[in-house]
């Protein structure tokens, strides 16, 4: 996966997230919509983490292609 495809995945997830938030402005979200928002947020965190890994590898002269998508539990466990 290259940076361009990662950005495309992020853009797709953000568009879906925006549609769900727009629906929330007009009515109450259904439980499955709220669950999907949670899933989207986790996926976004994982993709942003992947981009950070790739950038760090590039910065230190390593192969960015060796970066990998980390499990949700790992990414969600990071301290802010």
PDB file of N, CA, C and O in Angstrom, chain B, residues numbered from 101:
ATOM      1  N   UNK B 101       0.850  -1.163   0.000  1.00  0.00           N
ATOM      2  CA  UNK B 101       0.000   0.000   0.000  1.00  0.00           C
ATOM      3  C   UNK B 101       0.904   1.237   0.000  1.00  0.00           C
ATOM      4  O   UNK B 101       1.831   1.332   0.804  1.00  0.00           O
ATOM      5  N   UNK B 102       0.634   2.170  -0.893  1.00  0.00           N
ATOM      6  CA  UNK B 102       1.440   3.385  -0.950  1.00  0.00           C
ATOM      7  C   UNK B 102       0.685   4.554  -0.313  1.00  0.00           C
ATOM      8  O   UNK B 102      -0.491   4.433   0.030  1.00  0.00           O
ATOM      9  N   UNK B 103       1.375   5.681  -0.161  1.00  0.00           N
ATOM     10  CA  UNK B 103       0.771   6.841   0.497  1.00  0.00           C
ATOM     11  C   UNK B 103      -0.517   7.286  -0.195  1.00  0.00           C
ATOM     12  O   UNK B 103      -1.486   7.656   0.467  1.00  0.00           O
ATOM     13  N   UNK B 104      -0.524   7.249  -1.512  1.00  0.00           N
ATOM     14  CA  UNK B 104      -1.700   7.687  -2.262  1.00  0.00           C
ATOM     15  C   UNK B 104      -2.917   6.826  -1.943  1.00  0.00           C
ATOM     16  O   UNK B 104      -4.010   7.352  -1.733  1.00  0.00           O
ATOM     17  N   UNK B 105      -2.740   5.529  -1.907  1.00  0.00           N
ATOM     18  CA  UNK B 105      -3.886   4.659  -1.617  1.00  0.00           C
ATOM     19  C   UNK B 105      -4.321   4.808  -0.155  1.00  0.00           C
ATOM     20  O   UNK B 105      -5.506   4.690   0.154  1.00  0.00           O
ATOM     21  N   UNK B 106      -3.377   5.063   0.731  1.00  0.00           N
ATOM     22  CA  UNK B 106      -3.730   5.304   2.133  1.00  0.00           C
ATOM     23  C   UNK B 106      -4.574   6.568   2.239  1.00  0.00           C
ATOM     24  O   UNK B 106      -5.587   6.591   2.937  1.00  0.00           O
ATOM     25  N   UNK B 107      -4.149   7.622   1.538  1.00  0.00           N
ATOM     26  CA  UNK B 107      -4.920   8.872   1.548  1.00  0.00           C
ATOM     27  C   UNK B 107      -6.311   8.655   0.960  1.00  0.00           C
ATOM     28  O   UNK B 107      -7.281   9.232   1.453  1.00  0.00           O
ATOM     29  N   UNK B 108      -6.425   7.843  -0.075  1.00  0.00           N
ATOM     30  CA  UNK B 108      -7.733   7.559  -0.669  1.00  0.00           C
ATOM     31  C   UNK B 108      -8.646   6.850   0.334  1.00  0.00           C
ATOM     32  O   UNK B 108      -9.832   7.167   0.433  1.00  0.00           O
ATOM     33  N   UNK B 109      -8.089   5.894   1.073  1.00  0.00           N
ATOM     34  CA  UNK B 109      -8.883   5.202   2.098  1.00  0.00           C
ATOM     35  C   UNK B 109      -9.338   6.186   3.166  1.00  0.00           C
ATOM     36  O   UNK B 109     -10.487   6.147   3.604  1.00  0.00           O
ATOM     37  N   UNK B 110      -8.437   7.064   3.582  1.00  0.00           N
ATOM     38  CA  UNK B 110      -8.780   8.057   4.599  1.00  0.00           C
ATOM     39  C   UNK B 110      -9.893   8.968   4.083  1.00  0.00           C
ATOM     40  O   UNK B 110     -10.861   9.226   4.800  1.00  0.00           O
ATOM     41  N   UNK B 111      -9.767   9.455   2.860  1.00  0.00           N
ATOM     42  CA  UNK B 111     -10.786  10.342   2.290  1.00  0.00           C
ATOM     43  C   UNK B 111     -12.140   9.648   2.210  1.00  0.00           C
ATOM     44  O   UNK B 111     -13.171  10.258   2.493  1.00  0.00           O
ATOM     45  N   UNK B 112     -12.138   8.391   1.831  1.00  0.00           N
ATOM     46  CA  UNK B 112     -13.382   7.629   1.747  1.00  0.00           C
ATOM     47  C   UNK B 112     -14.034   7.487   3.120  1.00  0.00           C
ATOM     48  O   UNK B 112     -15.245   7.655   3.260  1.00  0.00           O
ATOM     49  N   UNK B 113     -13.231   7.180   4.122  1.00  0.00           N
ATOM     50  CA  UNK B 113     -13.756   7.045   5.478  1.00  0.00           C
ATOM     51  C   UNK B 113     -14.279   8.378   6.007  1.00  0.00           C
ATOM     52  O   UNK B 113     -15.317   8.423   6.667  1.00  0.00           O
ATOM     53  N   UNK B 114     -13.561   9.458   5.717  1.00  0.00           N
ATOM     54  CA  UNK B 114     -13.991  10.783   6.179  1.00  0.00           C
ATOM     55  C   UNK B 114     -15.316  11.165   5.525  1.00  0.00           C
ATOM     56  O   UNK B 114     -16.182  11.739   6.185  1.00  0.00           O
ATOM     57  N   UNK B 115     -15.486  10.860   4.255  1.00  0.00           N
ATOM     58  CA  UNK B 115     -16.761  11.161   3.578  1.00  0.00           C
ATOM     59  C   UNK B 115     -17.908  10.389   4.208  1.00  0.00           C
ATOM     60  O   UNK B 115     -18.989  10.937   4.424  1.00  0.00           O
ATOM     61  N   UNK B 116     -17.673   9.122   4.501  1.00  0.00           N
ATOM     62  CA  UNK B 116     -18.708   8.324   5.152  1.00  0.00           C
ATOM     63  C   UNK B 116     -19.021   8.870   6.538  1.00  0.00           C
ATOM     64  O   UNK B 116     -20.183   8.940   6.940  1.00  0.00           O
ATOM     65  N   UNK B 117     -17.983   9.255   7.263  1.00  0.00           N
ATOM     66  CA  UNK B 117     -18.163   9.832   8.585  1.00  0.00           C
ATOM     67  C   UNK B 117     -19.000  11.115   8.503  1.00  0.00           C
ATOM     68  O   UNK B 117     -19.901  11.326   9.314  1.00  0.00           O
ATOM     69  N   UNK B 118     -18.698  11.962   7.526  1.00  0.00           N
ATOM     70  CA  UNK B 118     -19.445  13.211   7.352  1.00  0.00           C
ATOM     71  C   UNK B 118     -20.919  12.937   7.037  1.00  0.00           C
ATOM     72  O   UNK B 118     -21.804  13.630   7.538  1.00  0.00           O
ATOM     73  N   UNK B 119     -21.179  11.917   6.198  1.00  0.00           N
ATOM     74  CA  UNK B 119     -22.573  11.573   5.888  1.00  0.00           C
ATOM     75  C   UNK B 119     -23.324  11.157   7.151  1.00  0.00           C
ATOM     76  O   UNK B 119     -24.476  11.538   7.358  1.00  0.00           O
ATOM     77  N   UNK B 120     -22.662  10.379   7.980  1.00  0.00           N
ATOM     78  CA  UNK B 120     -23.309   9.943   9.217  1.00  0.00           C
ATOM     79  C   UNK B 120     -23.543  11.115  10.165  1.00  0.00           C
ATOM     80  O   UNK B 120     -24.596  11.197  10.798  1.00  0.00           O
ATOM     81  N   UNK B 121     -22.577  12.018  10.269  1.00  0.00           N
ATOM     82  CA  UNK B 121     -22.765  13.190  11.135  1.00  0.00           C
ATOM     83  C   UNK B 121     -23.854  14.112  10.579  1.00  0.00           C
ATOM     84  O   UNK B 121     -24.611  14.709  11.345  1.00  0.00           O
ATOM     85  N   UNK B 122     -23.935  14.229   9.265  1.00  0.00           N
ATOM     86  CA  UNK B 122     -25.010  15.026   8.668  1.00  0.00           C
ATOM     87  C   UNK B 122     -26.371  14.424   8.999  1.00  0.00           C
ATOM     88  O   UNK B 122     -27.323  15.146   9.298  1.00  0.00           O
ATOM     89  N   UNK B 123     -26.454  13.103   8.943  1.00  0.00           N
ATOM     90  CA  UNK B 123     -27.699  12.428   9.306  1.00  0.00           C
ATOM     91  C   UNK B 123     -28.033  12.679  10.770  1.00  0.00           C
ATOM     92  O   UNK B 123     -29.202  12.807  11.133  1.00  0.00           O
ATOM     93  N   UNK B 124     -27.012  12.748  11.602  1.00  0.00           N
ATOM     94  CA  UNK B 124     -27.224  12.988  13.029  1.00  0.00           C
ATOM     95  C   UNK B 124     -27.778  14.389  13.277  1.00  0.00           C
ATOM     96  O   UNK B 124     -28.479  14.617  14.263  1.00  0.00           O
ATOM     97  N   UNK B 125     -27.463  15.328  12.381  1.00  0.00           N
ATOM     98  CA  UNK B 125     -27.998  16.682  12.527  1.00  0.00           C
ATOM     99  C   UNK B 125     -29.499  16.708  12.256  1.00  0.00           C
ATOM    100  O   UNK B 125     -30.224  17.538  12.805  1.00  0.00           O
ATOM    101  N   UNK B 126     -29.957  15.791  11.404  1.00  0.00           N
ATOM    102  CA  UNK B 126     -31.360  15.773  11.012  1.00  0.00           C
ATOM    103  C   UNK B 126     -32.214  14.859  11.886  1.00  0.00           C
ATOM    104  O   UNK B 126     -33.424  15.054  11.994  1.00  0.00           O
ATOM    105  N   UNK B 127     -31.592  13.870  12.506  1.00  0.00           N
ATOM    106  CA  UNK B 127     -32.326  12.906  13.318  1.00  0.00           C
ATOM    107  C   UNK B 127     -31.359  12.203  14.257  1.00  0.00           C
ATOM    108  O   UNK B 127     -30.149  12.419  14.189  1.00  0.00           O
ATOM    109  N   UNK B 128     -31.883  11.384  15.113  1.00  0.00           N
ATOM    110  CA  UNK B 128     -31.048  10.598  16.017  1.00  0.00           C
ATOM    111  C   UNK B 128     -30.452   9.427  15.254  1.00  0.00           C
ATOM    112  O   UNK B 128     -31.144   8.756  14.488  1.00  0.00           O
ATOM    113  N   UNK B 129     -29.180   9.188  15.463  1.00  0.00           N
ATOM    114  CA  UNK B 129     -28.534   8.059  14.797  1.00  0.00           C
ATOM    115  C   UNK B 129     -29.056   6.744  15.341  1.00  0.00           C
ATOM    116  O   UNK B 129     -29.330   6.603  16.533  1.00  0.00           O
ATOM    117  N   UNK B 130     -29.184   5.801  14.453  1.00  0.00           N
ATOM    118  CA  UNK B 130     -29.552   4.447  14.835  1.00  0.00           C
ATOM    119  C   UNK B 130     -28.332   3.777  15.473  1.00  0.00           C
ATOM    120  O   UNK B 130     -27.200   4.186  15.214  1.00  0.00           O
ATOM    121  N   UNK B 131     -28.547   2.763  16.294  1.00  0.00           N
ATOM    122  CA  UNK B 131     -27.417   2.089  16.938  1.00  0.00           C
ATOM    123  C   UNK B 131     -26.367   1.573  15.945  1.00  0.00           C
ATOM    124  O   UNK B 131     -25.169   1.657  16.214  1.00  0.00           O
ATOM    125  N   UNK B 132     -26.804   1.049  14.819  1.00  0.00           N
ATOM    126  CA  UNK B 132     -25.833   0.558  13.829  1.00  0.00           C
ATOM    127  C   UNK B 132     -25.043   1.701  13.187  1.00  0.00           C
ATOM    128  O   UNK B 132     -23.891   1.509  12.797  1.00  0.00           O
ATOM    129  N   UNK B 133     -25.648   2.883  13.072  1.00  0.00           N
ATOM    130  CA  UNK B 133     -24.925   4.032  12.548  1.00  0.00           C
ATOM    131  C   UNK B 133     -23.891   4.516  13.563  1.00  0.00           C
ATOM    132  O   UNK B 133     -22.775   4.880  13.190  1.00  0.00           O
ATOM    133  N   UNK B 134     -24.252   4.520  14.817  1.00  0.00           N
ATOM    134  CA  UNK B 134     -23.309   4.917  15.876  1.00  0.00           C
ATOM    135  C   UNK B 134     -22.148   3.914  15.936  1.00  0.00           C
ATOM    136  O   UNK B 134     -20.993   4.302  16.114  1.00  0.00           O
ATOM    137  N   UNK B 135     -22.464   2.643  15.789  1.00  0.00           N
ATOM    138  CA  UNK B 135     -21.416   1.616  15.775  1.00  0.00           C
ATOM    139  C   UNK B 135     -20.490   1.820  14.579  1.00  0.00           C
ATOM    140  O   UNK B 135     -19.273   1.677  14.696  1.00  0.00           O
ATOM    141  N   UNK B 136     -21.073   2.157  13.424  1.00  0.00           N
ATOM    142  CA  UNK B 136     -20.251   2.394  12.234  1.00  0.00           C
ATOM    143  C   UNK B 136     -19.342   3.596  12.443  1.00  0.00           C
ATOM    144  O   UNK B 136     -18.190   3.568  12.009  1.00  0.00           O
ATOM    145  N   UNK B 137     -19.819   4.644  13.091  1.00  0.00           N
ATOM    146  CA  UNK B 137     -18.974   5.801  13.390  1.00  0.00           C
ATOM    147  C   UNK B 137     -17.787   5.395  14.252  1.00  0.00           C
ATOM    148  O   UNK B 137     -16.663   5.844  14.029  1.00  0.00           O
ATOM    149  N   UNK B 138     -18.045   4.547  15.232  1.00  0.00           N
ATOM    150  CA  UNK B 138     -16.958   4.059  16.076  1.00  0.00           C
ATOM    151  C   UNK B 138     -15.938   3.278  15.255  1.00  0.00           C
ATOM    152  O   UNK B 138     -14.731   3.444  15.434  1.00  0.00           O
ATOM    153  N   UNK B 139     -16.426   2.424  14.352  1.00  0.00           N
ATOM    154  CA  UNK B 139     -15.533   1.640  13.490  1.00  0.00           C
ATOM    155  C   UNK B 139     -14.705   2.551  12.579  1.00  0.00           C
ATOM    156  O   UNK B 139     -13.511   2.328  12.379  1.00  0.00           O
ATOM    157  N   UNK B 140     -15.350   3.569  12.039  1.00  0.00           N
ATOM    158  CA  UNK B 140     -14.655   4.514  11.159  1.00  0.00           C
ATOM    159  C   UNK B 140     -13.538   5.210  11.934  1.00  0.00           C
ATOM    160  O   UNK B 140     -12.427   5.351  11.424  1.00  0.00           O
ATOM    161  N   UNK B 141     -13.821   5.641  13.151  1.00  0.00           N
ATOM    162  CA  UNK B 141     -12.807   6.335  13.953  1.00  0.00           C
ATOM    163  C   UNK B 141     -11.598   5.446  14.217  1.00  0.00           C
ATOM    164  O   UNK B 141     -10.462   5.916  14.176  1.00  0.00           O
ATOM    165  N   UNK B 142     -11.833   4.177  14.485  1.00  0.00           N
ATOM    166  CA  UNK B 142     -10.732   3.249  14.720  1.00  0.00           C
ATOM    167  C   UNK B 142      -9.932   3.063  13.430  1.00  0.00           C
ATOM    168  O   UNK B 142      -8.701   3.069  13.455  1.00  0.00           O
ATOM    169  N   UNK B 143     -10.624   2.898  12.315  1.00  0.00           N
ATOM    170  CA  UNK B 143      -9.930   2.717  11.039  1.00  0.00           C
ATOM    171  C   UNK B 143      -9.104   3.959  10.682  1.00  0.00           C
ATOM    172  O   UNK B 143      -7.977   3.844  10.200  1.00  0.00           O
ATOM    173  N   UNK B 144      -9.671   5.137  10.919  1.00  0.00           N
ATOM    174  CA  UNK B 144      -8.912   6.364  10.652  1.00  0.00           C
ATOM    175  C   UNK B 144      -7.645   6.408  11.499  1.00  0.00           C
ATOM    176  O   UNK B 144      -6.574   6.756  11.001  1.00  0.00           O
ATOM    177  N   UNK B 145      -7.762   6.058  12.769  1.00  0.00           N
ATOM    178  CA  UNK B 145      -6.578   6.032  13.633  1.00  0.00           C
ATOM    179  C   UNK B 145      -5.529   5.069  13.086  1.00  0.00           C
ATOM    180  O   UNK B 145      -4.335   5.368  13.116  1.00  0.00           O
ATOM    181  N   UNK B 146      -5.967   3.919  12.589  1.00  0.00           N
ATOM    182  CA  UNK B 146      -5.029   2.918  12.068  1.00  0.00           C
ATOM    183  C   UNK B 146      -4.346   3.420  10.796  1.00  0.00           C
ATOM    184  O   UNK B 146      -3.144   3.222  10.617  1.00  0.00           O
ATOM    185  N   UNK B 147      -5.106   4.067   9.917  1.00  0.00           N
ATOM    186  CA  UNK B 147      -4.502   4.586   8.678  1.00  0.00           C
ATOM    187  C   UNK B 147      -3.555   5.748   8.960  1.00  0.00           C
ATOM    188  O   UNK B 147      -2.491   5.840   8.347  1.00  0.00           O
ATOM    189  N   UNK B 148      -3.930   6.638   9.883  1.00  0.00           N
ATOM    190  CA  UNK B 148      -3.021   7.736  10.226  1.00  0.00           C
ATOM    191  C   UNK B 148      -1.745   7.197  10.872  1.00  0.00           C
ATOM    192  O   UNK B 148      -0.657   7.717  10.625  1.00  0.00           O
ATOM    193  N   UNK B 149      -1.873   6.170  11.687  1.00  0.00           N
ATOM    194  CA  UNK B 149      -0.700   5.531  12.278  1.00  0.00           C
ATOM    195  C   UNK B 149       0.196   4.954  11.186  1.00  0.00           C
ATOM    196  O   UNK B 149       1.418   5.084  11.249  1.00  0.00           O
ATOM    197  N   UNK B 150      -0.405   4.325  10.198  1.00  0.00           N
ATOM    198  CA  UNK B 150       0.370   3.758   9.092  1.00  0.00           C
ATOM    199  C   UNK B 150       1.126   4.854   8.340  1.00  0.00           C
ATOM    200  O   UNK B 150       2.295   4.680   7.996  1.00  0.00           O
ATOM    201  N   UNK B 151       0.462   5.976   8.089  1.00  0.00           N
ATOM    202  CA  UNK B 151       1.148   7.096   7.429  1.00  0.00           C
ATOM    203  C   UNK B 151       2.327   7.594   8.266  1.00  0.00           C
ATOM    204  O   UNK B 151       3.398   7.876   7.727  1.00  0.00           O
ATOM    205  N   UNK B 152       2.129   7.703   9.585  1.00  0.00           N
ATOM    206  CA  UNK B 152       3.225   8.148  10.458  1.00  0.00           C
ATOM    207  C   UNK B 152       4.392   7.167  10.425  1.00  0.00           C
ATOM    208  O   UNK B 152       5.553   7.575  10.402  1.00  0.00           O
ATOM    209  N   UNK B 153       4.082   5.884  10.422  1.00  0.00           N
ATOM    210  CA  UNK B 153       5.148   4.879  10.326  1.00  0.00           C
ATOM    211  C   UNK B 153       5.927   5.038   9.030  1.00  0.00           C
ATOM    212  O   UNK B 153       7.158   5.009   9.026  1.00  0.00           O
ATOM    213  N   UNK B 154       5.197   5.208   7.924  1.00  0.00           N
ATOM    214  CA  UNK B 154       5.848   5.332   6.613  1.00  0.00           C
ATOM    215  C   UNK B 154       6.736   6.570   6.557  1.00  0.00           C
ATOM    216  O   UNK B 154       7.855   6.517   6.047  1.00  0.00           O
ATOM    217  N   UNK B 155       6.234   7.677   7.081  1.00  0.00           N
ATOM    218  CA  UNK B 155       7.016   8.917   7.083  1.00  0.00           C
ATOM    219  C   UNK B 155       8.271   8.764   7.938  1.00  0.00           C
ATOM    220  O   UNK B 155       9.348   9.212   7.546  1.00  0.00           O
ATOM    221  N   UNK B 156       8.136   8.141   9.091  1.00  0.00           N
ATOM    222  CA  UNK B 156       9.293   7.947   9.975  1.00  0.00           C
ATOM    223  C   UNK B 156      10.330   7.049   9.301  1.00  0.00           C
ATOM    224  O   UNK B 156      11.526   7.331   9.371  1.00  0.00           O
ATOM    225  N   UNK B 157       9.890   5.986   8.659  1.00  0.00           N
ATOM    226  CA  UNK B 157      10.827   5.094   7.962  1.00  0.00           C
ATOM    227  C   UNK B 157      11.551   5.849   6.846  1.00  0.00           C
ATOM    228  O   UNK B 157      12.761   5.707   6.668  1.00  0.00           O
ATOM    229  N   UNK B 158      10.807   6.638   6.114  1.00  0.00           N
ATOM    230  CA  UNK B 158      11.402   7.422   5.020  1.00  0.00           C
ATOM    231  C   UNK B 158      12.429   8.390   5.576  1.00  0.00           C
ATOM    232  O   UNK B 158      13.516   8.543   5.019  1.00  0.00           O
ATOM    233  N   UNK B 159      12.079   9.048   6.683  1.00  0.00           N
ATOM    234  CA  UNK B 159      12.968  10.034   7.313  1.00  0.00           C
ATOM    235  C   UNK B 159      14.296   9.412   7.743  1.00  0.00           C
ATOM    236  O   UNK B 159      15.336  10.067   7.686  1.00  0.00           O
ATOM    237  N   UNK B 160      14.264   8.172   8.166  1.00  0.00           N
ATOM    238  CA  UNK B 160      15.478   7.512   8.646  1.00  0.00           C
ATOM    239  C   UNK B 160      16.089   6.570   7.613  1.00  0.00           C
ATOM    240  O   UNK B 160      16.876   5.688   7.953  1.00  0.00           O
ATOM    241  N   UNK B 161      15.718   6.766   6.346  1.00  0.00           N
ATOM    242  CA  UNK B 161      16.326   6.020   5.261  1.00  0.00           C
ATOM    243  C   UNK B 161      15.912   4.562   5.179  1.00  0.00           C
ATOM    244  O   UNK B 161      16.591   3.757   4.543  1.00  0.00           O
ATOM    245  N   UNK B 162      14.818   4.223   5.810  1.00  0.00           N
ATOM    246  CA  UNK B 162      14.318   2.856   5.758  1.00  0.00           C
ATOM    247  C   UNK B 162      13.217   2.745   4.707  1.00  0.00           C
ATOM    248  O   UNK B 162      12.730   3.749   4.189  1.00  0.00           O
ATOM    249  N   UNK B 163      12.839   1.520   4.407  1.00  0.00           N
ATOM    250  CA  UNK B 163      11.804   1.250   3.409  1.00  0.00           C
ATOM    251  C   UNK B 163      10.425   1.534   3.987  1.00  0.00           C
ATOM    252  O   UNK B 163      10.007   0.856   4.925  1.00  0.00           O
ATOM    253  N   UNK B 164       9.699   2.531   3.446  1.00  0.00           N
ATOM    254  CA  UNK B 164       8.361   2.810   3.961  1.00  0.00           C
ATOM    255  C   UNK B 164       7.395   1.656   3.702  1.00  0.00           C
ATOM    256  O   UNK B 164       6.388   1.515   4.396  1.00  0.00           O
ATOM    257  N   UNK B 165       7.705   0.833   2.703  1.00  0.00           N
ATOM    258  CA  UNK B 165       6.855  -0.311   2.399  1.00  0.00           C
ATOM    259  C   UNK B 165       6.873  -1.374   3.486  1.00  0.00           C
ATOM    260  O   UNK B 165       6.023  -2.264   3.500  1.00  0.00           O
ATOM    261  N   UNK B 166       7.832  -1.287   4.391  1.00  0.00           N
ATOM    262  CA  UNK B 166       7.906  -2.253   5.487  1.00  0.00           C
ATOM    263  C   UNK B 166       6.958  -1.890   6.637  1.00  0.00           C
ATOM    264  O   UNK B 166       6.771  -2.678   7.564  1.00  0.00           O
ATOM    265  N   UNK B 167       6.366  -0.703   6.571  1.00  0.00           N
ATOM    266  CA  UNK B 167       5.392  -0.309   7.593  1.00  0.00           C
ATOM    267  C   UNK B 167       4.160  -1.193   7.441  1.00  0.00           C
ATOM    268  O   UNK B 167       3.845  -1.658   6.345  1.00  0.00           O
ATOM    269  N   UNK B 168       3.484  -1.413   8.534  1.00  0.00           N
ATOM    270  CA  UNK B 168       2.302  -2.274   8.476  1.00  0.00           C
ATOM    271  C   UNK B 168       1.174  -1.687   9.326  1.00  0.00           C
ATOM    272  O   UNK B 168       1.396  -0.924  10.266  1.00  0.00           O
ATOM    273  N   UNK B 169      -0.040  -2.076   8.953  1.00  0.00           N
ATOM    274  CA  UNK B 169      -1.222  -1.637   9.685  1.00  0.00           C
ATOM    275  C   UNK B 169      -1.230  -2.364  11.028  1.00  0.00           C
ATOM    276  O   UNK B 169      -1.247  -3.593  11.083  1.00  0.00           O
ATOM    277  N   UNK B 170      -1.218  -1.592  12.094  1.00  0.00           N
ATOM    278  CA  UNK B 170      -1.208  -2.193  13.429  1.00  0.00           C
ATOM    279  C   UNK B 170      -2.636  -2.550  13.851  1.00  0.00           C
ATOM    280  O   UNK B 170      -3.602  -1.964  13.363  1.00  0.00           O
ATOM    281  N   UNK B 171      -2.756  -3.513  14.758  1.00  0.00           N
ATOM    282  CA  UNK B 171      -4.092  -3.881  15.246  1.00  0.00           C
ATOM    283  C   UNK B 171      -4.780  -2.707  15.933  1.00  0.00           C
ATOM    284  O   UNK B 171      -4.129  -1.825  16.494  1.00  0.00           O
ATOM    285  N   UNK B 172      -6.091  -2.715  15.878  1.00  0.00           N
ATOM    286  CA  UNK B 172      -6.866  -1.638  16.482  1.00  0.00           C
ATOM    287  C   UNK B 172      -6.543  -1.477  17.958  1.00  0.00           C
ATOM    288  O   UNK B 172      -6.425  -0.352  18.444  1.00  0.00           O
ATOM    289  N   UNK B 173      -6.398  -2.576  18.676  1.00  0.00           N
ATOM    290  CA  UNK B 173      -6.102  -2.506  20.103  1.00  0.00           C
ATOM    291  C   UNK B 173      -4.795  -1.799  20.402  1.00  0.00           C
ATOM    292  O   UNK B 173      -4.670  -1.121  21.421  1.00  0.00           O
ATOM    293  N   UNK B 174      -3.832  -1.953  19.525  1.00  0.00           N
ATOM    294  CA  UNK B 174      -2.535  -1.298  19.704  1.00  0.00           C
ATOM    295  C   UNK B 174      -2.665   0.204  19.475  1.00  0.00           C
ATOM    296  O   UNK B 174      -2.221   1.007  20.295  1.00  0.00           O
ATOM    297  N   UNK B 175      -3.269   0.569  18.370  1.00  0.00           N
ATOM    298  CA  UNK B 175      -3.394   1.984  18.001  1.00  0.00           C
ATOM    299  C   UNK B 175      -4.309   2.713  18.979  1.00  0.00           C
ATOM    300  O   UNK B 175      -4.026   3.847  19.364  1.00  0.00           O
ATOM    301  N   UNK B 176      -5.387   2.082  19.376  1.00  0.00           N
ATOM    302  CA  UNK B 176      -6.324   2.731  20.293  1.00  0.00           C
ATOM    303  C   UNK B 176      -5.755   2.827  21.699  1.00  0.00           C
ATOM    304  O   UNK B 176      -6.269   3.589  22.518  1.00  0.00           O
ATOM    305  N   UNK B 177      -4.706   2.072  21.995  1.00  0.00           N
ATOM    306  CA  UNK B 177      -4.100   2.103  23.317  1.00  0.00           C
ATOM    307  C   UNK B 177      -3.046   3.171  23.503  1.00  0.00           C
ATOM    308  O   UNK B 177      -2.526   3.341  24.606  1.00  0.00           O
ATOM    309  N   UNK B 178      -2.715   3.908  22.427  1.00  0.00           N
ATOM    310  CA  UNK B 178      -1.698   4.954  22.533  1.00  0.00           C
ATOM    311  C   UNK B 178      -2.205   6.069  23.436  1.00  0.00           C
ATOM    312  O   UNK B 178      -3.389   6.406  23.428  1.00  0.00           O
ATOM    313  N   UNK B 179      -1.298   6.629  24.206  1.00  0.00           N
ATOM    314  CA  UNK B 179      -1.637   7.775  25.045  1.00  0.00           C
ATOM    315  C   UNK B 179      -1.615   9.023  24.194  1.00  0.00           C
ATOM    316  O   UNK B 179      -0.783   9.154  23.297  1.00  0.00           O
ATOM    317  N   UNK B 180      -2.517   9.932  24.466  1.00  0.00           N
ATOM    318  CA  UNK B 180      -2.576  11.188  23.716  1.00  0.00           C
ATOM    319  C   UNK B 180      -1.608  12.181  24.286  1.00  0.00           C
ATOM    320  O   UNK B 180      -1.509  13.303  23.789  1.00  0.00           O
TER     321      UNK B 180
END
